[in-house]
Amino acid sequence: LSDFILYELTFVTLDMLAYFLIGRLFLRKGVDRLFPCLIPMISGCIFPSWINQWNFFQYSFSMFEIMCRWPFQLFLAIAIALIVVFALIFFHIRTYYCQGVLFSRAVELIIILAVFLLPHANDPNFHIHHWYVAWLIGMLASANTPWSIATLCFAWGYYINGIAVYGRDPILGCKYSFYYSTNMNCKYMQCFVDYNITGNTTNNTVYLNFIPPDWRECTEGYYAY
């Protein structure tokens, strides 16, 4: 708990604020109702740990994992999940159109993807943790209908599971910590100093390059599972 407070509480609080505002929770009734709030949220908390009992679910969501390690059962499960996701997208589009807010929601979606997804999507280290997927998709379920609220609450439970079980791991994996560690010249990174360039007297420390995973060749590099 002390590690969570020290390292992650600030970021989780910002996640909650974004979820509250973009998901328009301030326009909803209280979340102390069994449905469409508490039951979907509790289900979202339990569901990821429940499906993790099957070995073919025990893989990450990244290009390296998808192209090099995913079993066919997982592709089948994801295909089924995508059917549900596309159905929810269709119902949201129809609802937004009927409410006359489809354009504003589309602009909102573009901005969110441009800020939170596109800057990282092309990086080979991009690792879509399930807390991130739930947070990103869940807050877009902002229609004031029971099924949309249930979607938002289920996704929030999914987010809680990710934070509670694994922590709020960075979506760029080890590259994220490598960047800050080398940028601040942390002493424990001496094993990565390129002494052929840096030498022993210069103040401008040069580090060896971070080796990313290569999904084309299925080489791991410094990939973190």
ZAMARGU-4260 file (C-alpha; in steps of 0.2 Angstrom, whole numbers, plus 5000, padded with zeros to 4 digits):
<rodrens>
0) 5000/5000/5000 | 5014/5012/5004 | 5022/5009/4987 | 5005/5013/4979 | 5003/5029/4988
5) 5021/5034/4984 | 5022/5030/4966 | 5004/5028/4959 | 4991/5037/4969 | 4994/5054/4959
10) 4992/5045/4942 | 4977/5035/4948 | 4968/5051/4955 | 4971/5059/4938 | 4964/5044/4929
15) 4948/5045/4940 | 4946/5064/4937 | 4947/5061/4918 | 4935/5046/4919 | 4923/5057/4930
20) 4923/5071/4917 | 4924/5062/4900 | 4912/5049/4906 | 4900/5063/4912 | 4897/5055/4929
25) 4892/5072/4936 | 4876/5070/4925 | 4872/5053/4932 | 4863/5047/4947 | 4873/5040/4962
30) 4883/5025/4959 | 4876/5016/4974 | 4863/5007/4964 | 4865/4988/4961 | 4861/4990/4943
35) 4867/4998/4932 | 4882/5002/4943 | 4888/4991/4957 | 4884/4974/4949 | 4893/4978/4933
40) 4908/4986/4942 | 4910/4971/4954 | 4909/4960/4938 | 4923/4970/4930 | 4934/4968/4946
45) 4932/4949/4945 | 4931/4945/4927 | 4950/4948/4922 | 4956/4937/4937 | 4943/4923/4932
50) 4948/4922/4914 | 4966/4921/4919 | 4963/4904/4925 | 4965/4898/4907 | 4982/4897/4901
55) 4978/4904/4884 | 4973/4921/4892 | 4990/4923/4901 | 4997/4934/4887 | 5000/4952/4885
60) 4992/4964/4872 | 5007/4970/4862 | 5012/4968/4844 | 5027/4957/4850 | 5015/4946/4860
65) 5001/4945/4846 | 5013/4941/4832 | 5025/4929/4841 | 5016/4921/4856 | 4997/4922/4856
70) 4989/4905/4854 | 4975/4902/4842 | 4962/4901/4857 | 4966/4919/4862 | 4963/4925/4844
75) 4946/4916/4845 | 4942/4924/4862 | 4947/4941/4856 | 4936/4939/4840 | 4921/4936/4851
80) 4925/4950/4863 | 4927/4962/4847 | 4909/4957/4842 | 4903/4963/4859 | 4913/4979/4858
85) 4907/4983/4840 | 4889/4980/4846 | 4892/4993/4860 | 4900/5005/4848 | 4885/5004/4836
90) 4872/5007/4850 | 4882/5022/4856 | 4883/5029/4839 | 4864/5027/4837 | 4861/5034/4854
95) 4872/5049/4851 | 4864/5052/4834 | 4847/5052/4841 | 4853/5064/4855 | 4861/5076/4842
100) 4878/5075/4850 | 4886/5063/4838 | 4898/5076/4830 | 4904/5082/4847 | 4907/5064/4853
105) 4917/5061/4837 | 4928/5076/4840 | 4930/5071/4858 | 4935/5053/4853 | 4948/5060/4840
110) 4956/5071/4853 | 4957/5057/4866 | 4965/5045/4854 | 4977/5059/4848 | 4982/5062/4865
115) 4982/5046/4874 | 4985/5033/4861 | 4993/5039/4844 | 5009/5045/4852 | 5013/5028/4858
120) 5004/5016/4846 | 5019/5015/4834 | 5032/5011/4847 | 5037/4993/4847 | 5037/4993/4866
125) 5019/4999/4867 | 5011/4987/4879 | 4992/4989/4881 | 4989/4984/4899 | 4971/4980/4904
130) 4970/4994/4916 | 4974/5006/4901 | 4961/4998/4889 | 4947/4998/4902 | 4951/5016/4906
135) 4952/5022/4888 | 4937/5013/4882 | 4926/5015/4898 | 4926/5033/4899 | 4919/5035/4881
140) 4903/5026/4887 | 4895/5042/4891 | 4877/5040/4885 | 4864/5042/4898 | 4856/5025/4896
145) 4857/5010/4908 | 4867/4999/4896 | 4880/5013/4893 | 4882/5016/4912 | 4884/4997/4915
150) 4898/4997/4902 | 4906/5012/4910 | 4905/5004/4927 | 4911/4987/4921 | 4926/4995/4913
155) 4930/5004/4929 | 4929/4988/4938 | 4941/4981/4925 | 4953/4996/4928 | 4952/4993/4947
160) 4957/4975/4944 | 4972/4980/4934 | 4978/4992/4946 | 4975/4981/4961 | 4983/4965/4954
165) 4998/4972/4943 | 4999/4990/4947 | 4998/5005/4936 | 5012/4999/4925 | 5018/5011/4911
170) 5012/5007/4894 | 5029/5008/4886 | 5036/4995/4898 | 5054/4995/4903 | 5058/5008/4890
175) 5049/5021/4901 | 5060/5017/4916 | 5075/5016/4905 | 5072/5034/4898 | 5070/5042/4915
180) 5085/5032/4923 | 5097/5037/4909 | 5090/5055/4907 | 5094/5057/4926 | 5111/5048/4925
185) 5105/5036/4939 | 5121/5028/4946 | 5113/5010/4945 | 5113/5012/4926 | 5132/5012/4925
190) 5131/4995/4917 | 5123/5003/4902 | 5136/5017/4900 | 5145/5016/4883 | 5163/5019/4889
195) 5169/5018/4871 | 5161/5035/4868 | 5159/5042/4886 | 5176/5039/4892 | 5181/5040/4911
200) 5182/5059/4912 | 5168/5067/4902 | 5152/5073/4911 | 5142/5069/4895 | 5137/5051/4899
205) 5132/5041/4884 | 5122/5025/4886 | 5120/5010/4876 | 5104/5010/4866 | 5088/5002/4873
210) 5084/4986/4862 | 5066/4985/4858 | 5056/4969/4854 | 5055/4965/4836 | 5039/4957/4831
215) 5044/4954/4813 | 5059/4943/4819 | 5051/4938/4836 | 5067/4944/4845 | 5063/4950/4863
220) 5076/4963/4866 | 5072/4971/4883 | 5054/4967/4882 | 5045/4965/4899 | 5031/4952/4899
</rodrens>
